[in-house]
Amino acid sequence: TVTLGGNRTMAAPTNMRVGTYILHVIQDGVGGRTISWDPTTSKFKWPAGVAPTLTTTANRRDMFSFVSDGTNMYGSMLPDVR
């Protein structure tokens, strides 16, 4: 779980293992924060090759799930989970 206090870049994961990962991303009380997903190595893979857009409303939560094959993280998002 991470509460965003500013715009962030998710670095390429290291030491990945085969499995499932869950990430809760919460906007702080200001909102409007963004995440970019390590554009240099492209370890994060998204449906149709397009990273999802975060819910930007203050104090709202998005949930990301990733399935790793040990090399890449194949992601999906549940937006604005309440």
C-alpha positions in Angstrom: 0.0 0.0 0.0 1.2 3.5 -0.9 -0.3 6.9 -0.3 0.8 9.3 -3.0 2.2 12.6 -1.7 3.3 13.7 -5.2 3.7 12.3 -8.7 5.8 9.1 -8.7 7.6 6.7 -11.1 7.5 3.0 -10.3 11.0 1.7 -10.9 11.6 -1.6 -12.6 11.1 -4.4 -10.1 14.1 -6.5 -9.2 14.3 -10.1 -7.9 10.9 -10.9 -9.3 9.5 -14.2 -8.6 6.7 -16.0 -10.4 3.5 -15.1 -8.6 0.8 -12.6 -8.0 1.3 -9.1 -6.5 -1.3 -6.6 -5.3 -0.7 -2.9 -4.9 -3.1 -0.4 -3.3 -2.5 3.2 -4.4 -4.2 5.9 -2.4 -4.4 9.6 -3.3 -3.5 11.9 -0.5 -5.8 14.6 0.8 -4.9 16.8 -2.1 -5.3 14.3 -5.0 -4.3 14.8 -8.6 -1.2 12.6 -8.2 0.0 10.4 -11.0 2.2 7.3 -11.5 4.4 6.5 -14.4 5.5 2.9 -14.9 9.3 2.5 -15.6 9.4 3.5 -19.2 13.1 2.5 -19.6 12.8 -1.3 -19.2 9.1 -1.9 -20.0 8.9 -4.6 -17.3 5.3 -3.5 -16.6 2.9 -4.9 -19.3 -0.7 -3.6 -19.7 -3.7 -4.7 -21.7 -3.4 -3.3 -25.3 0.0 -1.9 -24.2 -1.7 1.1 -22.4 -1.0 1.9 -18.8 -4.2 2.8 -16.8 -4.9 6.3 -15.5 -5.2 6.7 -11.8 -8.3 8.0 -10.1 -7.2 11.5 -9.1 -9.9 12.4 -6.5 -8.4 13.1 -3.1 -8.4 10.1 -0.7 -9.5 7.6 -3.3 -8.0 4.1 -3.8 -7.0 2.2 -7.0 -6.0 -1.4 -6.8 -3.5 -3.0 -9.1 -2.9 -6.7 -9.5 0.2 -8.1 -11.3 1.0 -11.6 -12.4 4.7 -12.1 -12.8 6.4 -14.7 -14.9 9.7 -13.9 -13.2 10.7 -11.4 -16.0 7.7 -9.1 -16.5 4.7 -7.8 -14.5 1.4 -8.2 -16.3 -0.9 -5.7 -14.7 -4.6 -4.8 -14.4 -6.4 -2.2 -12.4 -9.6 -1.8 -10.4 -10.2 1.9 -10.3 -11.8 3.9 -7.5 -12.4 1.0 -5.1 -14.6 2.1 -2.2 
